[in-house]
C-alpha cells in the first residue's frame, strides 16, 4: 500500500475511534469526567465523574424492582442515602463524605426537610444531589391513591424546595418509600416527569442491631458480585455513619469509583460568559472575561464631562436652601413638541382664604354637603340640592329621643346660612342595677 493509502487508512481508524468513544459516552449519558484533587487528602476516594439522568431518557431505574439501571462501567458505584436529614447523624455522614470528596444523592423526606432545612441546604451546598422521598414516608406506600398519593408526592417536593429556596435546585428524582411500587404510584410519578429510583445493591443498614462491620461486609460482597450499581444507605442511623469511613476505604482499595447522578441543566436563558460570568464580573472591577462573541463584562463607568477631573480629596459642596427653591424653573434640554421654550414650571398651590384669627370657626357642613342621611343611606342629587326640612324628632345614637318642642327651638336658633350653631345636650342614661352573680 502506498503512502497516501496508508495515511488515509490511519485517518479512518482514528475517526472510527473518536466516533466509538463519543457513542460510548452518549450511551452512558455522562458529563465530562472530573479530574479534581481533594484538598488536604491526596489519597481520597473522590468522585470520578457525573452521569446525567434525564427524565426524557430514564423512567425507572434499579434492578431490585425494574429491568433497567444506570449504564455504569465495571466497578462504578452510585451512593444514595434515604430518610434524612436527621442531626447529628446526617451532618456526620456529610462530613465523612466531604473529607473524601465523595458526592452522593440524598432522597429527602418532606417533614424532615421542614424540621431541619439547614441540613438540606448544607448537603446541596456541598455539591450533592437532592431528590425526594415523599412527605411522611408512609408504609405500605403502594396502597396510596388519589389525593393521599398526590399529597405525599407534591407536599414532599414542596417542602424540600422550600428548604433550598428554589424548586429548580431539587432534582426530578424520586425514591418510593419501602419500594412500595404500584401502577397508580408509578403513573403519578411519570405524570410529574420524575425518574423513579430503586436500587441495585443494599447493605441492610436499616436492620436493627446490625453492626458497622456487617454493613461494610454486605455492601462490598454484593458490589463485588454484581460489579457495579446503585447502593442504598441511610444517613439517619448511627451505625451507618460509623461504617461509612471503612466502606469508603474499602471501595478505594478494591478499585471502585464513585459516580454522581445529576439532573440535566435548567433550560432557562443563558448569559454571555457562562453561568459564572456575573459572579466573576462582580468580584473583579476590571473583569477580563471574554466569551465566544468577544463580549467582556466590566463595571459601568459614571458619566463625566470631557474636561472634568477630580482628586480623591475633593469634596462636593453641601447644598443650600436656594438649591431647593420651588419657584425656580426647570430647563429641559429637548424642545417640546408644542414649540414652547422647554421650561417646566413648578406647580403652584391654589390660594385659600384662611380665617382672620384663631377664634373664627368655619361653618360645620350640613347633611346635604356630605350627602349622607342619618340612617346611613346615600342621598340623591335632588335631595342634596333641595335640602329637605326635617320636622320629625330625631333619634340620636344613644337611643334617647328629643322632644318636638325642643327640636323646634333648636331650629329657630339656626342662622341665615342654615348652619346649626348649637349643640344638643345629651341626656345621660339611667344607671342600671347590677345583676347578682353576673361576670363579664
N, C-alpha and C positions, 0 to 999 in steps of 0.2 A: 504493500500500500504506500502511495506517495505521501509526501509531507502534508499536502493540502488535505488529503483524505484523512490522515491521522489527526490533524488539528480539528477537522470538522467532527470526527468521531469523539474526540475528547470533550469538545464543547457540548455535544449532545448528551454525553454521560453526565457532565456537570449540571446541565439544565434538568435532566431527569432526577438527579439527586436533590436539587433545590425544590423541585416540584413535589417529590416524595416527602421531604421534610415539612413543606408547607401543608400538604394534605394531612400528615400525621398531627400537626399542631392544630389544624382546624377540627379534626375529629375529636381531639381532646378538649377543645374549647378553652385552651389555656391562654392566660395572659403572658406577657414576657416574663421569663424566669427571673427570680431575684438572685442577685449576686452581692448581697449586703453582708457586712460583718456585724457581729453583735458586740456593742461597746462593753468593755470590761470583762468579756467572756469569749476569748478566741476559740474555745473548744465547745461552744454552744451547739445545740442541735439545729436551731434556726428553722426558717421556713423556706423551702426550696423554690416554690412557685405558687402562683394563683391559678385557679381554674374558674372561669366564668360560667355561672349556672343561670341560664336564661329561661324564664317560663315559656318562651316560644319554642324552645328545643326540648327541655326536660319537663316532665309532668309528675312522675312518681319514681323515686329513687330509693334503693336499699333492698338487697336480696332477701332479707328476712321476710318481707311481705310482697315484693314486686320482682319482676323479671329483669328489670334494668337497674343499673347503678352507675356511678360516675366512671368515666373512662380513665381510670388510674393506671399508671405503669406499675411494673413489679416493684414491690417494697415501697409503695407510696401509701400514706395513711392520712385520713382527714379526722381531726379531733373535734368532737362535738360534746357539749355539756348541756344537760337538761335541768329544768325545775327551779333555776335560780331567778334572781340573786338572793343570797342569804348570808349576811355578815355573821361572823368574820370569815367563814369558810370560802365564800366566793372571792373575797379580797385576797386571801392567802393563795388560792389557786391562781388568781391573776398575777400575783407577784412571782410565783414559780414560773409561769409561762413567759412572763416578760424577761425574767433573768436568763432564759434560754432563747429569747427572741422567737418564740413559737406563737403562731396565730391560730385561733380556734374559732368555732361557731357556737354561740350561746343561744339556745332556744329558751326564751324568757316567758315566764308566766305573768299575766297581766297584773294580778293583785300583788305579786312580789315587786313588780316594777313600780306600782303605786306606793308601796311601803318603802322601797329603797331605790329611788330614782338615781341617786348619786352613784351607786354601784353600776347601774346600767350605763350611765354616761361615761364612767371610767373605763368600762370594757370597750365601749365604742371608741373613745379617745385613744385607747391603746392600740387600735388598728384591727380589733377583732370584728367578726361579722355578727350582726344581731338579727336573729329570727324570732319567731313567736311560737307559743306552746299552749294556747288557749288562755282563758281568763282565770279560771279557778282549778284547772286540772281535774275535772270530774271523771269518775270511773263508775261503770263502763261507758266510755265515750261513744261507742258505736250505737247506743240506744238513743242518742240525742237526735231530734228532728226539729224542723220548723224554727220558731222563734228562739227556742233554747239553744239550738245549734248555732243560729246566727249570732246570738249574744256571745257565746263562747269564742267564736272566731273574731268578730268585729270589735268587741269590747277589749279583747286581749291585744289586738293590733293597736287600738286607740290608746290604751294605757302605756304601751311601750313607746309609741310615737310621742305621747305627752312627756314621758321621761327624757327622751332625747331632744325634744323640742322641734322636730322636723319629721314628718311622715316619710320623706324621701330617704332618711337615714336607716329606716327599717328595711331589711332585705325581704323580698317576697318568698321567704322560706317558712314552712310550717311543719312542725312535727306533731302528729296526732298523739295525745296523751295515752299511755299504755298501749300504743299501737292499735287502738280500738277502731279499726277501719270499718267502713260500711259504704254502700253505694251512695247513700244520702250525704255522708260526710265528704267523700271524695268529689261528688258533684258540686257541693257547696264550695269546696276549696278551688276546684277548677274554674268555677264561675267567677271567682275573685282573682284569677290569674296567679295563684300561689303554687309553688313547687312543693309537693308532699314528700317529706323525708322520712324514710325508715332507717335502718342500719344494716351493715354487713357483719359487724363483729360487736359482741357485748362482753363486758368484763364482770357482770353480775355484781356491780358495786352497790346496787340497791338492796341487796340481801343483808338482812340484819345479822350482826356478829361476824361478818366476813372480815378478814384481816387484810392489811395493805399488801402483804406478800402474796396472798391469794389473788388479789386484784391484778397485780403485775403479772403473775404466772398465767392466769387465764387470758388476759389480753394478749400477751406475747405469743403463747402457744396457738391461739386461734388466728392471729395475724400471720404467723409463720405458715400455718396450714393453708390459709387462703391466699397468701401472697400480698394482698393489699386490701384496702377497704375503708369504709366509714366506721369509726369506733365510737361507741356510746359510753359516756361517763356522766357523773352528776357532781356539780360543784357545791352541793348543799350538805355533803356528808364529810365528817372529819376524817374517816378512814380513806376516802378517795383522795383528799388533799394530802394525807400522809403518804399515799402510794405514788403520787404524781412525780416527785423528783426521781425516784428509781425507775419509773416507767419511761420517762424521757431519756434517762441514761441508757437503758437497755435498747430503746429504739435506735439511738445513735450507734451503739456498739454492734447491733445486728444489721446495720446498713439500711435502716428505714429513713425515708424522707417525708417531712410533713408538708402537706399541700393545703392551702386555704381556699375554701369556697367563697366566692364573692359574687354579688349580683352584677348585672350589666350596668354600665354608667347611665346616669339620667339622660333623658333625651331633650333637656332644656337648651336654651340658647348658649352658644359658646362665645367666649371673649377672645380677643386677639392676645396672643402670647400664652394661651393655655390657662388652665384653672388657677395657677399660682401667680398670674400676672399682676392682679390687683394687690395681693399681699406683698409681692416684691416691690411694686411701684410705690406702695405706701411706706415701705421700710427704707427706700433709697431715694433721697431728694433728687438725684440725677440718675435715675434708673437707666442702665444701658441694656435694655431688653429690646430685641428686635425680632418680630415674628416673621412668618413667611412672606407677608405682604410689605415688609420694610417699615412697620409701624413701631415706634419706640415710645412707650409711655413715659411721661415726665410730669413734674409738678407744674400746675398753671402759674404763670407769672402775672403780677399786678400791672395794670396799665399805668405808664408814666409819660410825661411829656418828653420829647427827644432831648431837651436841654436840662432836664431835671436831674439833680444829683443830691444825695442825702448822705450825711455821715451818721455813723452809729450813735453819736452823742446828740444828734439833732432831736429837738422836742417840738412837737406841734403846739401852737398857742391854744390856750383854753378859750372856748367861745364865750362871748359876752352877750348881754341881753339884746343888743341890736341885731345879732345874728338870728334871733328868733322873732323878729318883729313881723307880725302877721299882715301889716299894712303894705309890706314890700310886694312887688310884682315878681313873678317867676318868668324868666326869659326862656322860651322854647327854641331850640336850635332849628327845628324843622318848621317851615312855614305851613300853617294850617290850610286845609282845602278851601276855607271860606275867604281866603285872601286877606285876613287880618294880619297884624304885625307880629303875631306869635307871642303875645304877652298874656299870661294866665294870671288873673286876679284872685286874691283870696276871697272866699265868700264872706259877705257882710251879714252881721246879725240884724234881724228886724228890730225896729225901735219899739219899745214898750213904754207906756205911761205908768210909771210906778207911783204909789201913794206918796202924798206930800210929806207925811210923817208916819211914825210907827203907830200912832194912835188910830189912823184911818184904817177901816176894815173894808175889804172887798165884799160885795154882796154875796150871800150864800146862794148857790144855784137852786132853782126850783125843780119840781118833778119833770116839767117839760124840757128843762135844759139837759137833764141826764137821760130822759127817755125811758124811765123805768117806773112802773106803778108800785104802790105799797105792797101789792100782792106778788111782786116779782115778775109780772107779765110785761112784755115789751109793748110800748105804746106805738100806735101807728103815726104816720106823719100828720094826718088830720088832727089826731088827739093832741099831739105836741103843739101844733100851730094854734089850735083853738083854746088850749089851756082850760079845760072844763072845770067849773066850780063844783067843789065837793061840800055839800051841806050835811051829810050824814056823819054821825060820830065816828071817830077813828079808833080802832083797837090797836094799842101800842104793843110792843113786843112782850111786855111783862104780863099781858092778858087782862089789864085793868082798864075799863072804859073811861072816857071823858064825857061829862055831861054836855047836852046840846047847848045850854045857855053859855057855859064857859067857852065852848068852841066858837059861838058867835062873837063873844067878847074878844077872843084872840083874832078873829077875822077882822074886827074893826081896828085892831092895832096894826094891821098891815099898812105899809107906806104906799105912796102913789105909784111906786115901781112894782108893786105886787110881791115884794120880798118880805117874808116873815122875819121880824126882828126881835121876837121874844122867845123865850124858852119855856117849854112845858115842864112844870114841876111834877115829877112822877110821885105817885103815892106809894109808899113803901108797903110791901106785903106784910100781912099779919104773921107773926111768928107762929109756927106750928108746934103743937105739943109733941114732946119727944115720945117716940114709941118705946114701950117697955121691951127690953130684951132684944133690941134690934142693933145690928152692927153693919157698917158699910162693907 
